[in-house]
Amino acid sequence: MKSALLLSGGMDSIALAWWKRPDMAFTVDYGQLAAAAEVVAARAVSERLQVPHYIIRFDGRELGSGDMAGSTPDVHAPASDWWPYRNQLLLTLAGMKAISLGAQRLWVGTVASDGSHQDGTPRFVDLISKLMQSQEGGMVVEAPAIQLQTSDLVRTSGIPRDLLSWAHSCHKASVACGNCRGCNKYFQVWHELEGYVGDAG
């Protein structure tokens, strides 16, 4: 089956791209504040892997919440970076394009720490996969790294350190703010990866 990857440009999806080598990759600009930098990072890894990279643009800023939208978090938000139903939106948009290009498997870079949001849990991945499989095309959604922490995913993937450095994790801007949940995770992972080099794969 042809595989597609939802490639956000963050550490998780970049490492997953290097590990799994998808047939195609999709980055969604849905109005998030860091979209421009995420696209640049995703393009860099796609070019290194020689994987076709597609950008899907959808202006959903007025639907956003919290850090990624530059607004006050919704009352239901479990964290400041929560955007209502974001992952099912992104998977749906990527799936719409991927199915037209012959893909039957759609990967998402969810890792163990994403379980703080319902759409980062194994149950969510199972439900969204069953939903998309039940429709025309039978798209299967998988999260190959959902049991791994980011540093473990990086080591498993063997992604070169210089390529991982392209990752953009900030939730608030295309230039890292240094104090959001995304930036804090980025710095923590690099600390955990002290001495890591990766391979040239």
C-alpha positions as CSV (number, residue, x, y, z in Angstrom):
1,M,0.0,0.0,0.0
2,K,1.2,3.5,-0.8
3,S,1.9,5.5,2.4
4,A,1.4,9.1,3.2
5,L,2.7,11.1,6.1
6,L,1.1,14.1,7.9
7,L,4.3,16.1,8.1
8,S,4.0,19.1,10.5
9,G,7.7,20.0,10.5
10,G,8.1,19.2,14.2
11,M,10.6,16.8,15.7
12,D,8.1,13.9,15.8
13,S,6.9,14.0,12.2
14,I,10.4,14.7,10.8
15,A,11.9,11.7,12.7
16,L,9.0,9.5,11.6
17,A,9.6,10.6,8.0
18,W,13.2,9.5,8.2
19,W,12.3,6.2,9.9
20,K,9.4,5.1,7.8
21,R,10.2,6.8,4.4
22,P,6.6,7.5,3.2
23,D,5.7,7.6,-0.5
24,M,4.4,11.2,-0.1
25,A,4.1,13.9,2.6
26,F,1.5,16.5,3.4
27,T,1.8,19.7,5.4
28,V,-1.3,21.6,6.3
29,D,-1.3,25.4,6.7
30,Y,-4.6,25.8,8.6
31,G,-4.0,29.3,9.9
32,Q,-1.6,28.4,12.7
33,L,0.8,31.2,13.7
34,A,3.9,29.0,12.9
35,A,2.7,27.7,9.6
36,A,5.5,29.3,7.5
37,A,8.3,27.8,9.5
38,E,6.6,24.4,9.7
39,V,6.4,24.4,5.9
40,V,10.1,25.2,5.5
41,A,11.1,22.4,8.0
42,A,8.8,19.9,6.3
43,R,10.1,20.8,2.9
44,A,13.7,20.3,4.1
45,V,13.2,16.7,5.2
46,S,11.1,15.9,2.1
47,E,13.8,17.1,-0.2
48,R,16.5,15.1,1.7
49,L,14.4,12.0,1.4
50,Q,13.3,12.8,-2.2
51,V,9.7,12.4,-1.1
52,P,6.9,14.4,-3.0
53,H,5.7,17.1,-0.6
54,Y,2.3,18.7,-0.9
55,I,1.1,21.8,1.0
56,I,-2.6,22.1,1.8
57,R,-3.9,25.5,2.7
58,F,-7.1,26.0,4.7
59,D,-7.8,29.2,6.6
60,G,-9.2,28.0,9.9
61,R,-7.8,30.7,12.1
62,E,-11.2,31.9,13.2
63,L,-11.9,28.3,14.4
64,G,-8.7,28.2,16.5
65,S,-7.9,28.4,20.1
66,G,-4.9,29.1,22.3
67,D,-1.3,29.5,21.5
68,M,-1.4,28.3,17.9
69,A,-4.1,30.8,17.0
70,G,-2.9,33.6,19.2
71,S,-6.1,33.7,21.2
72,T,-7.5,32.8,24.6
73,P,-7.7,29.0,25.1
74,D,-11.2,27.5,24.7
75,V,-13.0,26.7,28.0
76,H,-12.6,23.0,27.1
77,A,-8.8,23.2,26.5
78,P,-6.7,20.8,28.5
79,A,-3.6,22.9,27.7
80,S,-2.8,26.3,26.2
81,D,-2.0,24.9,22.8
82,W,-5.3,23.1,22.3
83,W,-7.1,23.7,19.0
84,P,-10.6,22.1,18.9
85,Y,-10.7,18.8,16.8
86,R,-7.4,19.8,15.1
87,N,-6.0,16.3,14.5
88,Q,-9.2,15.0,12.9
89,L,-9.3,18.1,10.7
90,L,-5.7,17.7,9.6
91,L,-6.0,13.9,9.0
92,T,-9.2,14.5,7.0
93,L,-7.6,17.2,4.8
94,A,-4.4,15.2,4.2
95,G,-6.5,12.1,3.6
96,M,-8.6,13.9,1.0
97,K,-5.5,14.7,-1.1
98,A,-3.7,11.4,-0.3
99,I,-6.5,9.3,-1.5
100,S,-6.5,11.1,-4.9
101,L,-2.8,10.2,-5.2
102,G,-3.3,6.5,-4.6
103,A,-2.3,6.3,-0.9
104,Q,-4.1,3.8,1.3
105,R,-2.1,4.3,4.5
106,L,-1.9,7.7,6.3
107,W,0.7,8.1,9.1
108,V,0.6,10.7,11.9
109,G,3.6,11.5,14.1
110,T,1.8,11.1,17.4
111,V,4.1,10.1,20.3
112,A,3.4,8.9,23.9
113,S,3.5,12.4,25.4
114,D,0.6,13.5,23.1
115,G,-1.8,11.5,25.2
116,S,-2.5,14.6,27.3
117,H,-4.9,15.5,24.5
118,Q,-7.7,13.1,23.5
119,D,-6.7,13.3,19.9
120,G,-3.2,12.1,20.8
121,T,-4.3,8.8,22.3
122,P,-4.3,5.3,20.8
123,R,-8.1,5.3,21.1
124,F,-8.4,8.4,18.9
125,V,-6.1,6.9,16.3
126,D,-8.1,3.7,16.3
127,L,-11.5,5.5,16.0
128,I,-10.3,7.9,13.2
129,S,-8.8,5.0,11.3
130,K,-12.1,3.0,11.5
131,L,-14.0,6.0,10.4
132,M,-11.8,6.6,7.3
133,Q,-11.6,2.9,6.5
134,S,-15.4,2.7,6.5
135,Q,-15.5,5.2,3.6
136,E,-14.6,5.0,0.0
137,G,-10.9,4.2,-0.6
138,G,-10.5,2.5,2.8
139,M,-7.8,4.8,4.1
140,V,-6.0,3.4,7.1
141,V,-4.6,5.8,9.7
142,E,-1.7,4.7,11.8
143,A,0.6,6.3,14.4
144,P,3.8,4.1,14.3
145,A,5.5,6.0,17.2
146,I,2.6,6.4,19.6
147,Q,4.2,4.2,22.2
148,L,7.6,6.1,22.0
149,Q,8.8,9.2,23.6
150,T,10.3,11.7,21.2
151,S,13.9,11.1,22.1
152,D,13.3,7.3,21.7
153,L,11.7,7.9,18.3
154,V,14.7,10.0,17.2
155,R,17.2,7.3,18.2
156,T,15.1,4.6,16.6
157,S,14.8,6.6,13.3
158,G,18.5,7.4,13.2
159,I,17.7,10.8,11.6
160,P,20.9,12.9,11.2
161,R,21.4,15.6,13.8
162,D,21.6,18.3,11.2
163,L,18.3,17.4,9.6
164,L,16.6,17.1,13.0
165,S,17.8,20.7,13.6
166,W,15.3,21.9,11.0
167,A,12.4,20.9,13.2
168,H,10.1,23.8,14.2
169,S,8.2,23.2,17.4
170,C,7.1,26.6,18.5
171,H,3.4,27.1,18.9
172,K,3.3,30.8,18.8
173,A,5.4,32.0,15.9
174,S,7.7,31.1,13.0
175,V,10.6,32.3,15.1
176,A,10.9,30.2,18.3
177,C,9.5,32.1,21.3
178,G,11.4,30.0,23.8
179,N,8.6,29.8,26.3
180,C,5.6,27.8,24.9
181,R,4.9,24.1,25.4
182,G,6.4,23.3,22.0
183,C,9.6,25.2,22.6
184,N,10.0,23.6,26.1
185,K,9.6,20.2,24.6
186,Y,12.1,21.0,21.9
187,F,14.8,22.0,24.4
188,Q,14.0,19.1,26.6
189,V,14.4,16.6,23.8
190,W,17.7,18.0,22.7
191,H,18.9,17.7,26.3
192,E,17.9,14.1,26.3
193,L,19.7,13.6,23.0
194,E,23.0,14.9,24.3
195,G,25.8,13.3,22.2
196,Y,23.3,12.0,19.6
197,V,24.6,12.1,16.0
198,G,22.3,9.9,13.9
199,D,23.2,8.3,10.6
200,A,23.5,9.4,7.0
201,G,20.9,6.8,5.9
